[in-house]
Amino acid sequence: MAVAHLTLDPAFSVAPVDRRLFGSFVEHMGRCVYTGIFEPGHPTADDDGLRGDVLELVRELGVSTVRYPGGNFVSGYRWEDGVGPRGDRPRRLDLAWRALESNAFGLNEFMRWTGLAGVEPMMAVNLGTRGVEAAAELVEYCNLPDGTAAADLRRKHGVARPHDVKLWCLGNEMDGPWQIGSLTAVEYGQLAARAGHAMRRVDPSIELVACGSSNSGMPTFASWEATVLEQAYDQVDYISLHNYYDPEKYDEATFRASAVDLDGFIDDVVATADFVRAKLRRTKRIKLSLDEWNVWYQSRFTEPEDREIEELPALIEDDYNDTDAMVVGNLLISMLRHADRLAVGCQAQLVNVIAPIRTEPGGRAWRQTIFHPFAHTARLARGTVLRPALTAPAMATGRHGEVPAVDAVATHDEESGALTVFVVNRGTEPVPLTLDLRAFPRHRLARHHTLTGETAVSPGSELVLPPVSWHALCLTPEES
């Protein structure tokens, strides 16, 4: 039986773990908001209609940052529709998903929800059907204390203290022909620069994310990023990445090795951003925001124009299996491996829509398989990311050729001494794993987390990774 061998050393550090890597995404799409996080009359709902059972699961999941309100939805959205007395809010046709939007849940409800969930809000502005003025006014509404029309309007709506939102997306997937108001790279880059300039005039402390390509398969990928950054480099802090992995798009082995694709995608965007930095002779380095990622059975998706208009269409409520969960865990490993440049991650979406959490209207809420690797990684990844030296047996894939069957990353928290190894076996044969801890001579394997539970590890026990499996190995220093 082929063996995997992993060596850990604090000298092989990547970067500190950024808590924003463990973000999620709430869009007005399907049942993510309505009967997801918000359901007045539900047995667990509070006076504002926020589902308590979902809040408990969100806290357990360990989400750090939540992007809102889209997604495709934002490119036709008027943020003013979702504030003020609910009885005065208009019903609109959402052009993105061809759904009726009641606006019963809007900005201030979302901000209250983020406070209860203990997460940081990440707001997106509409650069599809609107532009600079609406974006700046939204920052004013959210972040200024008082004394201006928009800030005083928020106070009139019963919110005295500013929301103080720091992280802002300049539109969404503006290269996509499916997007309401899609633009060329030059058009979008210029608009993003103008909007960012105005938004920073309102609040200079905010951080801005420019839209990268909608996915790495777009025909304009990389040239889009380069052009947008040439136009908006001085105004933005991040460039976004979106990518979903479909279990039915390629052969099964290629799907199990999806993290190989994500590794290359991240590396290509970093190289493109650094090319623009050198071309413009800037010192600032653009960071990356992977603010949409997940496993998605996208080949089963029905396009909006092929559906009837509904108020709560049940969109892409995928059911996940253990292989999907292993892939999600491996994608998190890839994200941590790039923590020196990848600073934000948002798994799309949080509830019901390709989500780790599912709900029944009026009924229960439950965890999907992909919940568990995310929750364990969000809880256990602390301190500094370490890049292990790893040798492993190879596995064949249809798209990537031969790749290692085992993939891993580690984190080390100097304060507590905790050392955690996140590892997957993406092959179809069991693989024994040996750990070389010469740089951590006092550490011993104490606990072993898998998709099915957590176990204590006795000294000297052999560790065998079952086929298609995800693991978190917790090592602690022995007492002196």
N, C-alpha and C positions, 0 to 999 in steps of 0.2 A: 504494500500500500504506500503510495507516494505521500511524503510528509511536507508540511509547510513549516518554515522556520522564520521566526520574527525576532529582530533585535531592537531594543529600545535604548535610546541614549538622549539625555537632555540637551546635548549639543546639536541634535537634529531638530531644532525648534523651527516652527513656521511663523506663528504669531499668537498673540493672546486670543482666546475664544471671545468673539463678539456675540453678546446675547441676542442681537438683532438677527442672527442667522436662523433663529428658531421662531420665525414669524409665520403668520397665516394670512388669510385673505377672506374678507366678507364682501360679496358683491350682491347687488339686487338682481339676482338671477335664480330662476327656479324657486326652491324652498330654502335657500340659504338664510335669508332674513325672516320671511314670513313662514311661520310654523317651524323655523329653525331656531334662531336666537330670540325671536320675538313672537309671542303668541298670547295675546290677552285672553283671559279665561282659562288658560291651562292650569291644572291643579298646582303646579309649582311656580307660576308666574307671580311677579310682584305687582305693585300698583301701576307700574309703567308697562306691564306686559312682557317683561324680560324673563325668559324661562330659567328658573333656578337649577333644574337638573342639567341643562346644557352648560350653564356657568360653572357648575361643579366639575364637569368633564373638561372644560376648557382650562381650568386651573390645574387639573391633574395632567393634562397634556403638556403643560409647561410653556404655552405660547408666550412669546415676548412682545411681538409687534403685530398689528393687524392692519392690512391695507384696505381702504374703503373709499368710495362706494363701487368701484370697478377699476379694471375690467372694461369690457366693451360697453357696459351700461353707462359709464361716465361720459362717453363722447356724445351723448344726447341729453345729458342731465342738467337741469336747472337746480342748483343747490337751494335756492330760495323756496322751491316748492316743498321742501321737507323741514321747514322751520316754522315756528309760530303755532297758534292754536290748531289742533288737528282738524277741527270742523271747518276751518278755512282753507285747508290744503287742497289743491286741485288733483283730480285723477288725470293721469297722462298715459298716452300710448308710448311705451318704451320701444324705440325703434331697433335697439340692439337685439333683443330677444323676442320682439313682437308679443309683448305681454302688457297687461294693464297694471299700471303702478299707482297704488292708492296714496303713496307718500305718508302713510300712517307712521312709518319709521323713517327718521331722517337724521340730520347731523347731530342734534343735541341728544337724541335718544342713543345714538351710537357712542357719543362721548361719555354718557353716563354708563353705558354698558362696558366701555373700556376701563373705567374706574373700578367697577365691580369685578371685572375679570382680571384686573392687575396687569393690563397690557398697554403698550405705547401705540397711539394712533398714527397711521401713515395715510395721509389724505392724497387723493388724486383730483386734479382739476380738469375741467372740460376744455380741451383744445381742439375738439372736433367741430361742434356747432357754435361754440362761444370762443372767448379769447382772453386778451390781456386784462381788460377791465374787470370781467367777472372773476378771474383768478385772483387779482389783487384784492378785490372786495371780500372774497372768501377768507383770505389771510387776515384781513382787517377784522372781519366778523369773529374769527377764531381767536386771534392773538392779541388784539389791542384791548386795554382795560376799559376805556370809556372816552367820551369826548369827540367821537366821530360818528357819522351816521350809522355805519355798519356795526361798530362796537356797541353803540347805544341801542341798536335794534336787538342785539343778542341779550342785552340786559332787560329790554322790554319783554323778551321771550322767557324771562325768568332765570337767566344764567348770568349771575353777577361777575363771577371770576372768569378770566380768559381760559380757553382750552389749552393754549400754549403748545400748539402742534409744531414740532420741529422738522418732521420728515414729509416731503411733498413730491408727488409724481407729476411731471409735466405732460399730462395726457396719458394715453394708453395705446400701444400697438399702432402707431400712426402710419406705419408703412403698409398695413393690411388692407386689401381691397374690400374686405368685409366690414371695415371700420367706418362708422358714420363720420364723414369729413376727413377721410384719409388724405395724406399729403405726400409730395416728393420729399426726399431727404433735405434738399436746400430749403424748401418751403417750411418744413417742420423745424429744421435747425434754427432758422431765423425767427420763427414764432416762439420757439422755446426760449431763445435768448431774450426776446422782448418781454415775454411773460415772466421769466425769471428775474429780469432786471426790475420790473415793477413790483413783483412780490417781495424782493429783498428791500426795496424802498420802504415797504410797510414794516417788515421785520427782518433786519439784517442777520439775525441769528439762525434763520431757517436753513435746512439742507435740501438740495434739489436733485431729483432723479430725472435724467433725460431718457426718452424712449429709445431703446436699441431695437434690433430686428425682432419681429414677432416670434421667430424661431430660427434656428440655425439652417433650416432648409429653404428659407426665403431666397429667391434669385438675386436679391440685392444685398444679402448678408455680407457683412464686413465693409463693403463700400458705403452702405447706409450709416453704420457706426462712424466711419471715418468722416463722412460729409457732415453729419449732425454735430460731431464734436468740433470740427473745424469752425462751424458757425457759432457754437454755444459753449465752448470749452471754459471760458472764464466765468460763466454764470452757473455751471452745474458742478456737482460733487460726485455724482454716480451716473453710470450708464446701465440701463436695465437689460436683463436677459430673461426670456421666457422659453421654456421647453417642457413638453409633455412626452411621456413614453408609453406607447400603445403596445400591449402584449400581443396584439394580432397583426401588427404591421410587418414584422420580420419573423424569422425563425425564432424558436423559443430560446435558444442559447444566446442569440443577439439581444433579446429582451432581458435575459438575466444579467447580461453584461452592459446594461444601459449606462452605468456610471462611466464606462470608457468613453462613451459619446459626450457625457457632460464634462469630463476632464478636458477633452479636446475643445469643446465649445468655450469653456472658461478661458483656456489658454489663448485661443484665437482672439477673444474680445480684449484680453489684457494686452496682447501684442498690438492690436489695432489702436487701442487707446494710447499706448506708449509711443507708437509711430506718430500720432497726431501731436502728442506732447513735444516730441523732438522736432517735428516740423514747425510748430509754433514757438519753439524755444521757451517753453514754460517749465517751471519747477514742480508745480502741483501735479500729483498723480491722481488720476480718476480711479475711484473705486467702483466695484460692481454690485448691482442689486438684482439678485435672482428672485424677482418678486412675483413670478408664477412658475411653479414646477410641481409635478406629481406624475403618478401613473394614471393614465386615462385611456379607456377603451374608445378612442376617438373615432375609429372606423365604424362604430355603431351610432354615431351622433346624427341626429336629424337637423338639417339646417333650418333656421328660423322661418324662411320664406315657404318652407314645406309644411308648416304647422298652422293650425287655427290660432287666432288670438285668444289667450286665456289670461286669467288673473294670477293663478299660481300653477304654471306648468311644471310638472315634475321632470326637470332637466338633468341629464347625465348623473343619475343616482346609481353609480356603479357599485357593485358588490365586490369586495376584495378578498383574495385568498392569500395563503402563506407565501407564495412566490412573489406576489405583488408587494407584500410587506418586506420581504428580503430586499427587493429592488429599492424600495423607499429607504431602507436602512443604508444600502450601498450609496444611494445618492447623497445622503447626509454625510457619509464618509468622504465623498468627493468634495462636498462643500467645506467641510472642516480642513481638508487637505489644502484648500486654496484660501485659507483664512487671512493670508497676508494681503489679498486684494478683494476677495469677496466678503462684503461687510453686512449685507442684508439678504435674507432669504424669506420668502413667503410661500408656504405650501398652499396651493389652490385646490379647493376652498375649505373652509372650516367645518361647515355643517351641510349635510345632505348632498351637495353638488360636488362630485368626486372628492369625498370628504372622509376624514378619520372618524367623524361623529355623525350618526344618523338619528333621525327622530320620526316618531309617528305623531300626526296631528292629534292633540288631546291625549296622547299616550306617552310611551316610554322613550327614552334616549339611550343609545348604546354605542359602544366602541367597535370600530371595524379593525381588521388585522393591522392595517397601516398605522393605527393609533400607537401601537406599542413600541416600535423602534423609535418613533419620533419622541414619545414621552420619556423613554429611557435616555436617549441622547440629550434631550433638552435638560434633563435633571442631572446627568452624570458628567457632561462635558464641561469641565471647569479648568481655569488656569491657562496653560499654554498648550497649543497644538504641537504634537511631535510627529515627525514623519518617520515611520519605522523602516528599517532595512528588512525587506521581505523576500524570501524565495518560496515559490509555490509551484505545484504541478500546473501544467497548461490545460486549457480547454479550448475546443474549436468553436468558432462562431461563424455564421454566414456572412456577416457584414464586417467584423473587425479582425478576422483571421484568428490566430491563436492569442489568447489572453490568459493571465493568471487566474486560476480557479478561485483563489483566496485573495481578498482585498482587505486592507486594514488601515486604521489611523489611531492615534492615541492622544490623550490629554493628560497633563500633569499639573496638579495644583500644589505649588510649593508650600503654601500656607498650611494646608492640612496634610500634605504628603500623598494625597490620593492620586493614584495612577490608574487610568481607565483605558482599556483597549477595545475599540469597536471593530468587529471583524465579521466578514461574511464568507460563506462557502457558496459560490454561485455555480458550482459544478454539480454533477449528478452522482458523484461517488463520495463516500466519507473521507475526510482528510484529517489525520492527526496533526496537531499544532504544538510546536515546542516554542518556548519563550526564552530568549537570552536576556537575562536581567543583570549582566555584569556591572552596568552603570547604576543599578538600583539593587545593591546586594541585600538590603534589609527588607525588601518588598516580597510579599507572598500573595498568591491568588486567594482571595477571601470569598468573593461572591461571583456567581455566574448568572447573568440575565439572558433569557431567550424569549422568543415570542410566546412561549407557553408558560412562563413563570420565572421564578428566581430560586436559586439553590446556593447553599453554602458549599464550599469546595474544601475537601480534606487535603492535608499536605501530601504531596507526592502522587496525587491522582493524575491519570493521563487525560488529556483533553482531546477529544475527537469531535471535529465539526461535521455534523450530519449533512447530507446533500441539501442544497438549496436552503440555507439557514442563516440566521442573523444572531449575533451575540454581542453582549457587553461584558467584558471581564474586568472586575474591580480588584485592584491590588492595593494593599495597605502596608505601611512600614511596621515591622515588629517593634515592640517596646524595647528601649535600650536596657 
